[in-house]
Amino acid sequence: MKLNISRDARPQVRTLLIATFITLALWFIPYAEILTYPFRIFVTFIHEGGHAIAALLTGNSVASLSVAMNASGETYTTEGGLLSQIFVSSAGYLGAMAYGALLLVLIRRAVAARIVLLASAAFILVLTTIFGLWKPLSNGMWERFSLFTLIAGVVLSLGLVAIARYASARTASFFVSFLAVQCVLNALSDLKTVFFLSSPLGTSVPTDAVNMANATGIPSIFWAIIWIGIALLILSTAMRVYAVSKHGSAKQQDLPFEDPLHV
């Protein structure tokens, strides 16, 4: 289906394409993954935060949240009813995709990049201090406390605050675009991995789709396909919102690589 991009959106779309190209290029350059490692950890925090928020919204409690050095993560919550389990298990990958889509919409709607960065920093810090530190220690679950989670969460939060505080408006805007691309592409990449792991020839690895299968009795590959479809729908909706003209809204800060405006 053809997507008509409004004239005032084209410079920002080019910027997103450049951010996407940089991300994909780094994926295929040997040892270059070290450059995207902080972003990978950021996306894992968003993923696990999605589980935590979904648990709270369905009346459950969160016992702990942790992120490992290999960018995997775990969130332990109380187990509610079937619908609650479906919502909580689905909120990881779809939450990361939704967060990336939200960043795209905020960029397009001229929300200040510094505000977005500070809000993201606050979100990561809340997840780290409450669910990564206070919850496991206050419940006496020392084995679920992760020092790496604490260090990574604090460093990420400080890094986002530093960029919001000291980077130029253009650089901050491009950084938000890059975060959006990272959330979207990593969510899709993770869902692709879950799909192959859930296939009949896949290896037995614990995933959110396996949790769904255990809760519902429906094969995990079904849930992987459903999540991929919903993720693509979220992305498609965000891009359509992004492509619509924003006449009358506040002027968006020019991003790096944008064409100069001639008046």
N, C-alpha and C positions, 0 to 999 in steps of 0.2 A: 504494500500500500504506500502510495506516494505521500511524503511528508513535506508540506510547503513551509519553508522557513522564512519568517518575516525578515525584512531587510535589516532592521535594527538588531536582530538576533544573530546575524551571520558572523560578525567578528567574534562573539563569544563562542559560537559553535566551532569556529576554527581553533580557538584557544583550547577547547575541550578535546578536539581531535589531536592537537599537538600533545596535550597531557596524556592522552590515550596512547599515542605513538611512543612517547618516552617510556611509559610504563611497560608496554609490550616489548620494546627493545631491550629494556633492562632484564626482563624475564629470560631472554635468550642469550644474553651475554654472560659467559662464565664468570662466576664470583660476583657479578653485579647485584645479586640479590641482597647483598649487605646494604646497598643503598636504599632499598625499599623495605628493609627489615623493620624499621620503626613504624612504617605505615601498616605493615602486616600485623604487628602487635596492636596497633590502634584499631584495626578492623576486628581483631579477635576480642578486644574489650567491648566494641559495639555489639558483636555477636552475642557474647555472654551477657551483656547488659540487656539485650532483647529478651533473653530467657528470664532474667531477674525481674524486669518490669512486667512481663506477661504473668509471672507467678504472683506478683503483688496485686495486679489488676483482677486476678481470679480468686483473690482471697487466701492465697497461700503465703508462706513465708520463705525467705531465702536464708539458707544456713551458711553458705559460703560461695565465693566466686574466685577463681584462680586462672591465671594465664601462665603457660609454660614457655620455656626458652625456644621451643620448636614451633611456637605460635599456635599451639593447640590450647584448648581451654576447657574448664569444667565449672558448672554451676549446680549446686545442690539445693533443691527446694523440697518443701513438703509436697506430698502427692495428693492432688485433688481428684475430682471426678474425671470421667472420660473426656468431656469437652475441655476441661482445664488442662489435661495432659496434652491434648491435641494443640491447643493454643500455645502452651509453653514450649513444646518441642518445635513448633513451626516458627517461633519468634526469633530464632537465632539467625538463620540464613536470610529469612525474609526481613528481619529487623535491620541487618546490615545493608541489604538492598534498599530498604525504605529510607535509611539514614542517608545513603548516597543520593537517592532521588530527592530527598528534602534539601540537601545542600545545593543540588542543581536548581531547584525552584527558588531557594533563597538568593542564589547568585543572580538569577534572572530577574527577581523582583527587587533588586537593588538594595537588599539588606546589607549593611556594612560588614565587610569581611572580618573586621576586628571583633565585632559582636559575635559573629558565628564562631570564630576561633576561641574566644573567651568562654562562650557557652559550651563548646566541645570540651575545653579544658576542665570546666567545672563538672561536666558529666563524668568524665574519666576519673576525676579526683573523688567524686562522691562514690562511684562504684568501688574504687580502690580502698578508701578509708572505711566505708560502712560494711560492704560485703566481702572485701578482701582482707580487712584487718579486724575491725571491731566484732563482726558477727562470729567468725570462727573462734576468736579468742574468748569472747564473752560466753560462748556456749561450751568452752572447754575442748573444742575440736582442734587441738594444736596440729594434728597431722594434716589438716586441710588448710593450714596457714602457709602461704607461699611468699617467701622473701622476695623472689623475683617479681611477683605480682605487685608488691608494694613499691619496689624500686622502679619498675617499668611504668607503673601508673603515675608516680610522682614526676619522673623524668619527662614523660609524655605531656603531662599537664603543664609543667614549667616551660617545656619547649613551645607549646601552643601559645602560652601567655607571652613568651619572649617574642615570638613572631608577630603577635597582635600588637605588642608594645613598640617594638623597634623596627620592624620591616616597613617599607613604604606601602602605601595603599595598593599600588599595582601588584607588588610582590605578595602581599597578604591575600589579595583577590585570586591570584593565580594559585596560591597554596591551597585555598579552599576548593578551587576547581580540581586540583590534583588529589585532594582528599576524597572528593566526590567520585572521581574516576577510580581511585583505589578501592573504595567501598563497593562500587558496582562491579568492577572486574573481579575482585577477590570473591565476592558473593557468587558470581556466575562460575568462577573456577572451582570453588568449593562444592557447589551444587553438581558440577560435572563429575567431580571426584566421587561424591556420594552416589551419583547415578551408577557409575561403573562398579563401585563397591557393593551396590545393592543388586547388581545383575546376577544371574545364575552362576556366572563364572567368577564373580568377585570374591575377594578374600573376606574372612570373618573379622571385621573391625567394628568396634562400637561406634555408632553414629546416631545423630538425632533421628534419622529415618528408621534405624533399628529400634530405637525407643518407641517410635510411633507404631511400628509393627508389633512390638510386644504389648502395647496398650490396646491396640484395636484388632489384632489378628489379621490385618491386611498387610500383604507383602511390602517390604521397605521400598522396593523399586517403584511401587505405585505412588508413595509419598514423595519420592525424589522427583518423579515426573510432575506431580501436582505443584510442588514447590518451584520447579523450573518455570512452569507455566505462569504461576502467580508472580514470580520475580520478573519475568519478561513483561507482564502486564503492568507492573509497577513502573518499570523502566520506560515502557512505551508511553504511559500516561505522563510521566515526568518530562519526557522529551517533547511531547505535544504541548504541554504547558510552557515549556522553555521556548518553543518555536513561535508561540503567539506573540504578536506585537504588544508592546507595553506602553503605548502612547499615553501620556498623561501621568506616568509614574515617575518617581524620582530618577535622576540621571545616575546611571551605573558608573562606577569607577572604571576607567579604561584599564584593560588588562594588557600584560605584555603580549607582543605579537599582533595586537589589533591594528587594523588599518587606521591611519590618522583621519580625523574628521575635518572636512573642508567646509567652512562656513563663509 
